[in-house]
């Protein structure tokens, strides 16, 4: 009997159906193998780096994902217009959409990923759990049925037992995922999860799972080819998460032994062989404190965190994807997979940790990433971060001989990274890496929730020194003073009063110029001696209280953006501004948008009575939903938005008239 050999599927030009850093990552490996590349972009991304670096680029629609990056006919048309004969989906958007994979196949395009049938089988959480249960793989109890009615889902949640997790069947990354602690919360959290899943993945279906308390999130990277070969490349520990979105990933896991790695890897390889899988994939498990693991889902695509696996194996996973898609066999066997050292990755996100991790957008005035670490990003100084997409703006990856060496390098790299203009989670990530629990390898999925107060606590010493430096820079970089020639300047002993907002705190400072570029600064009865050693266009070398230090800054009118001791600080000069009126924003009954975003739900009508904390409006920003609640109890007197509206940060979306307490009833005589 003759065994047929799988036929190769050559291609020469790859359209990348994605944006940002992953598009650039694919371009890099594609070019190294001699492929031409085509970028696609929405009108919001017209000036994006991936558009500039691809050989060709095609606009596919308006900013909202549903109008561009999720619009299958537009992407297929872009491939045909540009002459592309293959499509790489990246991750997110349509990467795990079987209809997209099928549309590529129908159009004669090579889809660089698994078959539509494999995506249906494993990319859908419900289907994957059914297959794994049939194969005897331990799975989390729950519900993954076809009946998606609210009544059936509510009943299944009760049967499973609270707390339960609602999860979108079609995607990952924390989108469409909600933790439900009680039956009373279920209807609203189900609506929110479905809405978010529809927006992010074009599919509102969900599954339910019993919530496992404080597990580790462990995933196994697999690769398979059309020749029947399959291997695993070890595990990644993705336990440090916020809102079910990974923030820090590492390989190998400090909790996985060689024996456990072999068992989990064998399980993953057997699963992909059973469905004749082809390409890159990741099987995700929850690992409990007793060493038991439970299958959660499979991601039928490249993962955001793939660089840590590349770092410890020396392999280029995108190159492997391209070779497998072209019909080549895997270039190594399981026995040839070698691991070296330890790697850790952090996700730098445009979000404000001090304001509930609200997504941020706008212009990144100053952007400089550490040269000694691997950085995957698509930004530049002056680049725009639009409000329509994922909040992750960069990945920073370190590799060391040991875990602690990799961790130290990453802490130093984060401290050196300059991101000024849009608030990021940079300082929060630094504190996570430096926390004793993480340093000792003990972080579970409960790490951030359990230690959030410590991770967000202000550094009072740094705040004081940063305020003193800010006062000096505001004085020295004021327009007319900065234009003066160098040399001896007039000095005097009269104090100069400055008033500025620094990190949301209003500061009154007094500054005395004691001699050329030497200053005595007083802030709330604390005194600082500051000497400017060198003041350049965007950096300063100075001595504060006998310690020589450096900082980076950007001045734009009244705004001063400062990077000091690894911490970005936003300063606004209010010396000449009128004093703020008391009570303007407190207790006025006006509900303001906390970010730029799109209105996806309005839960009340004018005239409704509401309680303090009751949901009023839901905004979607960077593919996540954010509920805006009533600031006080009362009656809704105005709604200034409707579903579908795009709103800016601080815009008033609703007004509530405070409830008037009834006077106490007069006592009546007996």
C-alpha positions as CSV (number, residue, x, y, z in Angstrom):
1,X,0.0,0.0,0.0
2,X,1.4,3.4,-1.0
3,X,1.2,6.1,1.6
4,X,0.4,9.5,0.0
5,X,2.8,12.4,0.9
6,X,1.1,15.6,1.8
7,X,1.5,18.2,-0.9
8,X,3.2,21.4,-0.2
9,X,1.3,24.7,-0.5
10,X,3.8,27.3,-1.6
11,X,3.1,31.0,-1.2
12,X,5.1,34.2,-1.7
13,X,3.1,37.1,-0.3
14,X,1.5,37.2,3.1
15,X,-1.3,39.5,4.2
16,X,-1.3,40.0,8.0
17,X,-4.9,40.4,9.2
18,X,-3.9,42.3,12.3
19,X,-2.4,45.5,13.6
20,X,0.3,46.8,15.9
21,X,3.2,44.8,17.4
22,X,2.0,41.4,16.2
23,X,1.8,42.6,12.6
24,X,5.4,43.9,12.9
25,X,6.5,40.6,14.5
26,X,5.1,38.6,11.6
27,X,6.6,41.0,9.1
28,X,10.0,40.4,10.7
29,X,10.0,36.7,10.4
30,X,8.3,36.7,7.0
31,X,11.0,39.0,5.5
32,X,13.8,36.8,7.0
33,X,12.3,33.9,4.9
34,X,12.0,36.0,1.8
35,X,8.2,36.6,1.8
36,X,6.6,39.8,0.8
37,X,4.1,41.3,3.2
38,X,0.8,43.2,3.1
39,X,-0.6,45.2,6.0
40,X,-4.2,46.1,6.6
41,X,-5.4,49.1,8.5
42,X,-8.5,51.0,9.7
43,X,-8.7,54.7,9.2
44,X,-7.5,55.1,12.8
45,X,-4.3,53.3,12.0
46,X,-3.4,55.1,8.8
47,X,-0.1,56.3,10.2
48,X,0.7,53.1,12.1
49,X,4.1,51.5,12.0
50,X,2.9,48.2,10.6
51,X,1.4,50.2,7.7
52,X,4.8,51.8,7.0
53,X,6.9,48.7,7.3
54,X,4.8,46.3,5.2
55,X,5.6,46.1,1.5
56,X,2.0,47.0,0.7
57,X,-1.0,48.1,2.8
58,X,-4.7,48.3,2.2
59,X,-7.3,50.2,4.2
60,X,-10.2,47.9,5.3
61,X,-12.6,50.3,7.0
62,X,-13.5,52.6,9.8
63,X,-12.0,52.5,13.3
64,X,-14.4,50.1,15.1
65,X,-13.2,46.5,14.9
66,X,-16.5,45.4,13.4
67,X,-16.0,47.8,10.6
68,X,-12.4,46.8,9.8
69,X,-10.4,44.1,11.5
70,X,-13.4,41.8,12.1
71,X,-14.9,42.4,8.6
72,X,-14.1,39.2,6.7
73,X,-15.1,40.3,3.2
74,X,-13.0,43.4,3.5
75,X,-9.9,41.4,4.4
76,X,-10.4,38.8,1.7
77,X,-10.8,41.7,-0.8
78,X,-7.6,43.3,0.5
79,X,-5.7,40.0,-0.2
80,X,-7.1,39.9,-3.7
81,X,-6.3,43.5,-4.4
82,X,-2.7,43.2,-3.3
83,X,-2.1,39.8,-4.8
84,X,-1.4,38.1,-1.5
85,X,-1.7,34.3,-1.6
86,X,-1.5,33.6,2.2
87,X,-3.0,35.2,5.3
88,X,-1.5,35.3,8.8
89,X,-4.2,36.2,11.4
90,X,-1.9,37.1,14.3
91,X,-3.8,36.9,17.6
92,X,-7.1,38.4,18.7
93,X,-9.6,39.7,16.1
94,X,-10.3,36.8,13.6
95,X,-7.4,34.6,14.6
96,X,-9.7,31.9,16.0
97,X,-12.7,32.4,13.7
98,X,-13.5,29.3,11.7
99,X,-15.6,31.4,9.2
100,X,-12.5,33.5,8.4
101,X,-10.3,30.4,8.0
102,X,-12.9,28.9,5.7
103,X,-13.3,32.2,3.7
104,X,-9.5,32.2,3.1
105,X,-9.6,28.6,1.9
106,X,-12.6,29.3,-0.4
107,X,-10.7,32.3,-1.8
108,X,-7.7,30.1,-2.6
109,X,-5.6,31.7,0.2
110,X,-3.3,29.7,2.5
111,X,-4.5,30.3,6.1
112,X,-1.4,30.3,8.3
113,X,-3.0,28.4,11.1
114,X,-5.1,25.3,11.7
115,X,-8.0,24.1,9.5
116,X,-11.5,25.5,10.0
117,X,-12.5,22.1,11.3
118,X,-9.7,22.2,13.9
119,X,-10.8,25.6,15.0
120,X,-14.3,24.5,15.4
121,X,-13.2,21.4,17.4
122,X,-10.7,23.2,19.7
123,X,-11.0,26.9,19.3
124,X,-14.5,26.9,20.6
125,X,-14.3,26.4,24.4
126,X,-17.5,24.3,24.5
127,X,-16.4,21.9,21.8
128,X,-12.9,21.6,23.2
129,X,-14.2,20.7,26.6
130,X,-16.4,18.0,25.1
131,X,-13.5,16.5,23.2
132,X,-11.2,16.6,26.2
133,X,-13.8,14.9,28.4
134,X,-14.2,12.2,25.9
135,X,-10.4,11.7,25.8
136,X,-10.4,11.4,29.6
137,X,-8.6,14.7,30.3
138,X,-9.8,16.3,33.6
139,X,-12.0,19.3,33.0
140,X,-13.6,21.9,35.2
141,X,-17.2,21.1,36.0
142,X,-19.7,23.4,34.3
143,X,-22.0,23.8,31.3
144,X,-21.1,24.1,27.6
145,X,-24.4,23.3,25.9
146,X,-26.2,24.6,22.8
147,X,-29.1,26.1,24.7
148,X,-27.9,29.7,25.3
149,X,-31.2,31.0,26.7
150,X,-30.8,33.2,29.8
151,X,-33.1,30.8,31.8
152,X,-31.1,27.7,30.9
153,X,-27.8,29.4,31.7
154,X,-29.1,30.7,35.0
155,X,-30.3,27.2,35.9
156,X,-27.0,25.7,35.0
157,X,-25.1,28.2,37.1
158,X,-27.2,27.2,40.1
159,X,-26.5,23.5,39.4
160,X,-22.8,24.1,39.0
161,X,-22.7,26.2,42.2
162,X,-21.5,29.7,42.8
163,X,-19.0,31.2,42.3
164,X,-19.0,30.4,38.6
165,X,-17.1,31.8,35.6
166,X,-18.9,33.0,32.5
167,X,-16.5,32.6,29.5
168,X,-17.0,33.5,25.8
169,X,-16.7,30.4,23.7
170,X,-15.0,32.1,20.8
171,X,-12.1,33.9,22.3
172,X,-9.7,34.7,25.1
173,X,-7.6,37.4,26.6
174,X,-10.2,38.0,29.3
175,X,-12.8,39.3,26.9
176,X,-16.3,38.0,27.6
177,X,-15.3,36.6,30.9
178,X,-17.0,37.4,34.2
179,X,-16.8,36.0,37.8
180,X,-20.2,35.6,39.3
181,X,-20.4,35.3,43.0
182,X,-24.2,35.0,43.5
183,X,-27.4,34.4,41.5
184,X,-28.5,38.0,41.8
185,X,-25.4,39.1,39.9
186,X,-25.9,36.6,37.1
187,X,-28.3,38.4,34.7
188,X,-26.3,41.6,34.4
189,X,-22.9,40.0,34.2
190,X,-24.2,37.5,31.6
191,X,-25.5,40.4,29.4
192,X,-22.1,42.2,29.8
193,X,-20.1,39.1,29.0
194,X,-22.2,38.4,25.9
195,X,-22.0,42.0,24.7
196,X,-18.2,42.1,25.1
197,X,-17.8,38.7,23.4
198,X,-19.9,39.9,20.4
199,X,-17.9,43.0,20.1
200,X,-14.5,41.3,20.4
201,X,-15.1,38.0,18.5
202,X,-18.4,38.4,16.7
203,X,-19.9,35.6,18.7
204,X,-22.0,36.1,22.0
205,X,-22.1,32.4,23.0
206,X,-20.7,31.5,26.5
207,X,-19.9,28.5,28.7
208,X,-20.0,28.3,32.5
209,X,-17.4,26.8,34.8
210,X,-17.1,26.4,38.5
211,X,-14.5,28.9,39.8
212,X,-11.4,27.2,41.2
213,X,-9.9,29.1,44.2
214,X,-6.4,30.5,43.7
215,X,-5.0,28.2,41.0
216,X,-2.0,28.7,38.8
217,X,-2.7,29.3,35.1
218,X,-0.4,27.0,33.1
219,X,-0.3,26.6,29.4
220,X,1.5,24.2,27.1
221,X,2.8,25.4,23.7
222,X,2.3,22.8,20.9
223,X,3.2,22.6,17.3
224,X,2.0,20.0,14.7
225,X,2.4,19.5,11.0
226,X,0.4,17.8,8.2
227,X,2.8,14.9,8.2
228,X,1.5,13.6,11.6
229,X,4.3,15.1,13.7
230,X,3.5,17.0,16.9
231,X,5.7,18.3,19.8
232,X,5.3,20.5,22.8
233,X,7.7,23.3,23.7
234,X,7.1,23.3,27.5
235,X,4.9,25.4,29.6
236,X,4.3,29.0,30.4
237,X,3.1,30.3,33.8
238,X,0.5,33.1,33.2
239,X,-0.9,33.3,36.7
240,X,-0.4,37.1,37.3
241,X,-3.6,38.4,35.8
242,X,-5.9,41.4,36.2
243,X,-9.5,41.1,35.2
244,X,-8.6,37.7,33.7
245,X,-6.1,39.3,31.4
246,X,-2.5,38.1,31.7
247,X,0.1,40.8,32.7
248,X,3.2,38.7,33.4
249,X,4.2,35.4,31.8
250,X,7.2,33.3,32.4
251,X,8.8,30.0,31.2
252,X,9.4,27.6,32.8
253,X,6.9,27.8,35.6
254,X,8.3,27.8,39.1
255,X,5.6,25.4,40.1
256,X,6.0,22.7,37.4
257,X,8.4,19.8,37.9
258,X,10.0,17.9,35.0
259,X,7.7,15.0,35.7
260,X,4.6,17.2,35.7
261,X,5.8,19.0,32.5
262,X,6.2,15.6,30.8
263,X,2.6,14.6,31.8
264,X,1.0,17.9,30.8
265,X,3.0,18.0,27.5
266,X,2.0,14.4,26.6
267,X,-1.6,15.3,27.3
268,X,-1.4,18.3,25.0
269,X,0.4,16.4,22.2
270,X,-2.1,13.6,22.3
271,X,-5.0,16.1,22.0
272,X,-3.7,17.8,18.9
273,X,-2.8,14.5,17.2
274,X,-6.3,13.2,17.9
275,X,-7.8,16.0,15.8
276,X,-5.0,16.1,13.2
277,X,-4.1,19.6,14.2
278,X,-1.7,21.7,12.1
279,X,0.3,24.8,13.2
280,X,0.8,26.5,16.5
281,X,-1.5,26.0,19.4
282,X,-1.7,26.4,23.2
283,X,-3.6,24.2,25.7
284,X,-4.5,26.1,28.9
285,X,-4.8,24.4,32.3
286,X,-5.6,25.4,35.8
287,X,-3.1,23.9,38.3
288,X,-4.4,23.6,41.9
289,X,-2.2,23.6,45.1
290,X,-2.2,19.8,45.2
291,X,-0.7,19.5,41.7
292,X,-3.9,18.5,39.9
293,X,-4.4,20.1,36.5
294,X,-7.7,20.8,34.7
295,X,-8.1,21.6,31.0
296,X,-9.7,25.0,30.4
297,X,-9.4,25.7,26.7
298,X,-7.2,25.6,23.6
299,X,-6.0,28.7,21.7
300,X,-5.7,27.7,18.1
301,X,-3.2,30.5,17.3
302,X,0.0,32.1,18.3
303,X,-0.1,33.5,21.8
304,X,0.8,37.0,22.9
305,X,3.4,35.5,25.3
306,X,5.1,33.3,22.7
307,X,8.5,35.3,23.1
308,X,9.2,33.6,26.5
309,X,9.1,30.2,24.8
310,X,11.3,31.5,22.0
311,X,13.8,32.8,24.6
312,X,14.2,29.4,26.4
313,X,14.1,27.2,23.3
314,X,16.0,29.4,20.8
315,X,13.2,28.8,18.2
316,X,11.3,31.4,16.1
317,X,7.7,30.4,16.5
318,X,6.5,32.6,13.6
319,X,9.0,31.0,11.3
320,X,7.8,27.6,12.4
321,X,4.2,28.7,11.6
322,X,5.2,29.8,8.1
323,X,7.2,26.6,7.4
324,X,4.4,24.3,8.6
325,X,1.8,26.3,6.6
326,X,4.0,25.8,3.5
327,X,3.8,22.0,4.0
328,X,7.2,21.5,5.5
329,X,7.6,18.9,8.3
330,X,8.6,20.1,11.8
331,X,12.4,20.6,11.8
332,X,12.9,18.9,15.2
333,X,11.5,16.0,17.3
334,X,10.4,16.1,20.9
335,X,13.8,14.7,22.0
336,X,15.6,17.6,20.3
337,X,13.6,20.3,22.1
338,X,16.1,21.9,24.6
339,X,15.3,24.5,27.3
340,X,17.9,27.1,28.4
341,X,17.5,29.5,31.3
342,X,14.4,31.4,32.3
343,X,12.4,34.1,30.6
344,X,9.8,36.6,31.8
345,X,7.5,38.9,29.8
346,X,5.4,41.9,31.0
347,X,2.6,43.5,29.1
348,X,2.9,47.3,29.1
349,X,-0.7,48.6,28.8
350,X,-2.2,52.0,28.4
351,X,-4.3,52.1,31.5
352,X,-4.4,53.9,34.8
353,X,-3.8,51.6,37.8
354,X,-4.8,54.3,40.3
355,X,-8.2,54.7,38.6
356,X,-9.3,51.1,38.5
357,X,-7.1,50.3,35.5
358,X,-9.2,52.4,33.2
359,X,-8.0,52.2,29.6
360,X,-6.2,55.3,28.3
361,X,-5.7,56.7,24.8
362,X,-4.0,59.7,23.2
363,X,-0.6,60.8,22.1
364,X,2.5,59.2,23.5
365,X,4.8,62.3,23.7
366,X,8.0,60.5,24.6
367,X,8.7,56.8,24.0
368,X,12.0,55.1,24.5
369,X,12.2,51.4,25.3
370,X,15.2,49.6,27.0
371,X,17.9,48.7,24.4
372,X,19.2,45.7,26.4
373,X,15.9,43.7,26.4
374,X,13.7,42.4,23.7
375,X,10.8,44.7,23.1
376,X,7.8,44.1,20.9
377,X,5.9,47.3,20.2
378,X,4.6,49.6,17.4
379,X,4.9,53.0,19.0
380,X,7.1,56.0,18.6
381,X,7.4,59.5,20.2
382,X,4.4,61.4,19.1
383,X,2.5,58.3,18.1
384,X,-1.2,58.0,18.7
385,X,-2.9,55.3,20.8
386,X,-6.5,55.0,19.6
387,X,-9.3,54.1,21.9
388,X,-10.8,51.3,19.8
389,X,-8.4,48.4,20.3
390,X,-6.6,46.4,23.0
391,X,-4.8,48.4,25.7
392,X,-1.5,46.5,25.4
393,X,1.0,48.8,23.7
394,X,4.3,46.8,24.3
395,X,5.8,43.6,25.5
396,X,9.1,43.6,27.3
397,X,11.0,40.3,27.6
398,X,14.0,39.3,29.6
399,X,16.1,36.1,29.6
400,X,18.6,35.0,32.2
401,X,20.4,31.9,33.3
402,X,18.2,31.8,36.4
403,X,14.7,33.1,37.2
404,X,16.0,35.7,39.6
405,X,18.5,37.0,37.0
406,X,15.7,37.3,34.4
407,X,13.5,39.1,37.0
408,X,16.3,41.6,38.0
409,X,16.9,42.4,34.3
410,X,13.2,43.0,33.7
411,X,12.9,45.3,36.7
412,X,15.8,47.3,35.5
413,X,14.5,47.4,32.0
414,X,11.1,48.6,33.2
415,X,12.7,51.3,35.2
416,X,14.6,52.5,32.1
417,X,11.6,52.4,29.8
418,X,10.2,55.9,29.1
419,X,6.5,56.2,28.2
420,X,5.3,59.8,28.7
421,X,2.0,61.3,27.5
422,X,-0.4,58.4,28.1
423,X,-0.7,56.8,31.5
424,X,0.5,53.1,31.6
425,X,0.8,50.3,34.1
426,X,4.6,50.6,34.1
427,X,5.0,51.3,37.8
428,X,2.4,48.6,38.7
429,X,4.4,46.0,36.7
430,X,7.6,47.0,38.5
431,X,6.0,46.5,41.9
432,X,4.6,43.1,40.9
433,X,8.0,41.9,39.8
434,X,9.6,43.3,43.0
435,X,7.0,41.8,45.4
436,X,8.3,39.1,47.6
437,X,5.6,36.6,46.7
438,X,6.4,36.9,43.0
439,X,10.1,37.0,43.6
440,X,9.8,33.7,45.5
441,X,7.8,32.1,42.7
442,X,4.6,31.9,44.7
443,X,2.1,34.0,42.6
444,X,-1.2,32.4,41.8
445,X,-4.2,33.9,39.9
446,X,-5.1,35.6,43.2
447,X,-1.8,37.5,43.4
448,X,-3.0,40.9,42.3
449,X,-6.3,40.8,44.1
450,X,-4.7,39.7,47.3
451,X,-1.8,42.2,47.2
452,X,-3.4,45.1,45.3
453,X,-3.2,47.6,48.2
454,X,0.5,47.0,48.5
455,X,1.0,47.1,44.7
456,X,-0.8,50.5,44.5
457,X,0.5,52.1,47.7
458,X,2.2,55.5,46.9
459,X,6.0,55.9,47.5
460,X,5.9,59.0,49.7
461,X,9.7,59.6,49.5
462,X,9.7,59.5,45.7
463,X,6.6,61.7,45.6
464,X,8.4,64.4,47.6
465,X,11.6,64.4,45.6
466,X,9.6,64.2,42.3
467,X,7.6,67.3,43.4
468,X,10.8,69.2,44.3
469,X,12.3,68.3,40.9
470,X,9.0,69.3,39.1
471,X,9.1,72.7,40.8
472,X,12.6,73.4,39.6
473,X,11.8,72.2,36.1
474,X,8.6,74.2,35.9
475,X,10.7,77.3,36.9
476,X,13.6,76.6,34.6
477,X,11.7,75.5,31.5
478,X,9.2,78.3,31.4
479,X,9.3,79.7,27.9
480,X,11.1,83.1,28.4
481,X,13.5,81.7,30.9
482,X,14.6,78.8,28.7
483,X,15.4,81.2,25.8
484,X,17.9,83.2,27.9
485,X,21.6,82.6,27.1
486,X,23.7,80.5,29.5
487,X,25.9,82.2,32.0
488,X,25.4,83.9,35.3
489,X,21.8,84.7,36.1
490,X,20.3,87.0,38.6
491,X,19.8,85.3,41.9
492,X,17.8,86.5,44.9
493,X,16.5,85.3,48.2
494,X,12.9,86.2,47.6
495,X,10.7,83.0,47.4
496,X,8.8,82.3,44.2
497,X,5.4,80.6,44.7
498,X,4.4,77.8,42.4
499,X,1.2,75.8,42.3
500,X,0.9,72.6,40.3
501,X,-1.0,69.3,40.1
502,X,1.3,66.3,40.3
503,X,-0.2,62.8,39.9
504,X,-3.7,64.1,40.9
505,X,-2.4,66.0,44.0
506,X,-2.5,69.8,44.2
507,X,0.9,71.0,45.5
508,X,1.9,74.5,46.7
509,X,5.7,75.0,46.5
510,X,8.1,77.8,47.4
511,X,11.3,78.0,45.5
512,X,14.4,80.2,46.2
513,X,17.2,80.6,43.7
514,X,20.2,80.6,46.0
515,X,22.8,80.7,43.2
516,X,23.2,79.8,39.5
517,X,21.1,76.7,39.1
518,X,20.9,75.9,42.8
519,X,17.5,76.0,44.4
520,X,15.9,75.7,47.8
521,X,12.5,74.1,47.5
522,X,9.9,74.0,50.2
523,X,6.8,71.7,49.9
524,X,4.4,71.3,52.9
525,X,7.2,72.0,55.4
526,X,9.6,69.7,53.7
527,X,12.8,71.3,52.4
528,X,14.9,70.1,49.4
529,X,18.2,71.3,48.0
530,X,18.3,70.9,44.3
531,X,21.4,71.6,42.0
532,X,21.0,71.3,38.3
533,X,24.2,69.8,36.8
534,X,23.0,69.5,33.2
535,X,19.7,70.5,31.7
536,X,19.2,69.3,28.1
537,X,16.1,69.4,25.8
538,X,14.5,66.3,27.3
539,X,16.8,65.2,30.2
540,X,18.2,66.6,33.4
541,X,21.1,65.6,35.6
542,X,20.8,67.0,39.1
543,X,21.7,66.7,42.8
544,X,18.9,66.5,45.3
545,X,19.9,66.3,49.0
546,X,23.5,65.3,48.0
547,X,22.4,62.4,45.7
548,X,23.3,62.8,42.0
549,X,20.5,61.5,39.8
550,X,19.0,61.7,36.3
551,X,15.5,62.1,34.9
552,X,13.8,62.5,31.5
553,X,11.1,65.0,30.9
554,X,8.8,66.5,28.2
555,X,7.4,70.1,28.5
556,X,4.4,71.1,26.5
557,X,2.9,74.4,27.7
558,X,1.5,74.0,31.2
559,X,2.1,70.3,31.1
560,X,5.3,68.7,32.3
561,X,5.8,64.9,31.9
562,X,8.5,63.5,34.0
563,X,10.2,60.1,34.2
564,X,12.1,59.8,37.5
565,X,13.4,56.6,39.2
566,X,11.5,54.5,36.7
567,X,8.2,56.2,37.5
568,X,6.2,58.4,35.0
569,X,4.8,61.5,36.6
570,X,2.3,64.0,35.1
571,X,2.6,67.6,36.3
572,X,0.3,70.5,35.3
573,X,1.4,74.0,36.2
574,X,-1.5,75.9,37.8
575,X,0.4,78.8,39.1
576,X,-1.4,81.3,36.9
577,X,-4.7,79.4,36.8
578,X,-7.7,80.6,38.8
579,X,-8.4,78.5,41.9
580,X,-10.8,75.7,41.4
581,X,-14.3,76.3,42.8
582,X,-15.1,74.1,45.7
583,X,-17.5,71.2,45.0
584,X,-17.5,71.5,41.2
585,X,-17.0,67.8,40.7
586,X,-18.1,66.3,44.0
587,X,-21.7,65.5,44.7
588,X,-23.1,67.5,41.8
589,X,-25.0,64.4,40.5
590,X,-23.2,64.5,37.1
591,X,-21.9,61.1,35.9
592,X,-18.9,61.6,33.7
593,X,-17.2,59.2,31.3
594,X,-14.0,57.9,32.9
595,X,-12.4,57.3,29.5
596,X,-12.8,57.7,25.8
597,X,-15.2,55.0,24.6
598,X,-18.4,53.9,22.9
599,X,-21.7,53.6,24.7
600,X,-22.9,50.0,24.5
601,X,-25.7,50.1,27.1
602,X,-27.9,52.6,28.8
603,X,-29.7,50.9,31.7
604,X,-32.0,53.7,32.9
605,X,-34.5,56.3,31.5
606,X,-35.1,59.9,32.4
607,X,-37.3,60.0,35.5
608,X,-36.1,56.7,36.9
609,X,-35.3,56.6,40.6
610,X,-31.8,55.1,41.2
611,X,-29.7,54.1,44.1
612,X,-26.1,55.1,44.7
613,X,-23.9,52.6,42.8
614,X,-26.6,51.5,40.5
615,X,-25.4,50.9,36.9
616,X,-26.4,53.7,34.6
617,X,-24.3,53.5,31.4
618,X,-21.7,51.0,30.1
619,X,-18.8,52.1,27.9
620,X,-16.6,50.0,25.8
621,X,-13.0,51.0,25.5
622,X,-10.1,48.9,24.1
623,X,-12.5,45.9,23.8
624,X,-13.4,45.9,27.5
625,X,-16.7,47.0,29.0
626,X,-16.8,49.5,31.9
627,X,-19.9,50.1,34.0
628,X,-20.5,53.7,35.1
629,X,-22.7,53.8,38.2
630,X,-24.8,56.5,39.9
631,X,-22.7,58.7,42.1
632,X,-25.6,59.3,44.5
633,X,-29.2,58.2,45.1
634,X,-31.9,60.2,43.4
635,X,-33.8,60.7,40.1
636,X,-32.4,60.7,36.6
637,X,-33.0,64.1,35.2
638,X,-31.0,63.9,32.0
639,X,-29.3,61.4,29.7
640,X,-26.8,62.9,27.3
641,X,-25.9,59.7,25.4
642,X,-27.5,56.8,23.6
643,X,-26.3,53.4,22.6
644,X,-23.6,53.6,19.9
645,X,-22.4,57.1,20.8
646,X,-18.7,57.7,21.0
647,X,-17.8,59.9,24.0
648,X,-14.7,61.5,25.3
649,X,-13.2,61.3,28.8
650,X,-14.9,63.5,31.4
651,X,-18.0,64.1,29.2
652,X,-21.2,64.3,31.3
653,X,-23.3,61.2,30.2
654,X,-26.1,61.5,32.8
655,X,-27.4,63.8,35.5
656,X,-29.0,62.7,38.7
657,X,-30.9,64.9,41.1
658,X,-30.2,63.9,44.7
659,X,-33.0,62.4,46.6
660,X,-34.5,64.7,49.3
661,X,-34.7,63.1,52.7
662,X,-38.1,63.5,54.3
663,X,-38.1,65.5,57.5
664,X,-38.6,63.4,60.6
665,X,-42.2,63.0,61.5
666,X,-43.4,65.2,64.3
667,X,-44.2,63.5,67.5
668,X,-47.9,63.3,68.4
669,X,-49.3,63.6,71.8
670,X,-50.7,60.5,73.4
